[in-house]
């Protein structure tokens, strides 16, 4: 199962959950969940930044 973050509310919830998981045991289910959250946050951030950049380029034209 792959986590998908669709908006800023979900992003905040994911970050909160990641903070709860910090310090988890290596190789545990919690560590895998933390890695999944990290990947989802990275994807959401990249997409959001690209969209904002495109929107800024559009308004400058």
N, C-alpha and C positions, 0 to 999 in steps of 0.2 A: 504494500500500500504506500502510495506516495502522497505526502502532504502538499496541499496547494493553498497558498495564502492569496485571497482575492481582494482584500481591502485593508485599510489601516487598522480597523478594529481587530481583525484577525491577526494582523501583524503584532499588535500589542499583546494579544492573548498568547501568541506563540513565544514572544520574548519573555513574558511572565513565566510560562511553562519552562522555558529553557533555563531561566534563573533558578527555578525549583530543582532542576536536574543537575546543576553544576556540582561537581564533586562526586558524581555517581561512580560506581565500580566499573572499571574497564572491562569491556566484553559483555556487559549486562544489557538487558532489554532497555534500561533507561539510557544507556550510552547510545544505543542505536536510535532511540527516539530523539535524543539530543542532536545527533548527526543529521537526522531527517529534518528536524526543525531548522538547523543551520543551513541546509541546502535550500529549503523552501524560502527562508528569509533572503538568502542570496539571490535566488531567482526573482522574487518579488521586487527586491531592491533594483536589480538590473532592469527589469521591465518598467518599473515606475520611473526610474531616472530617464530611460530612453523615451518614454511617453512625454515626460515633462520637457525634455530637451526638444523633442519634435514640436510640442505645443509652443515653446518659446520661439523656435525658428519660424513657425507659421505666423505668429503675431508680429514678427519683425519684418515680414515680407510686405 
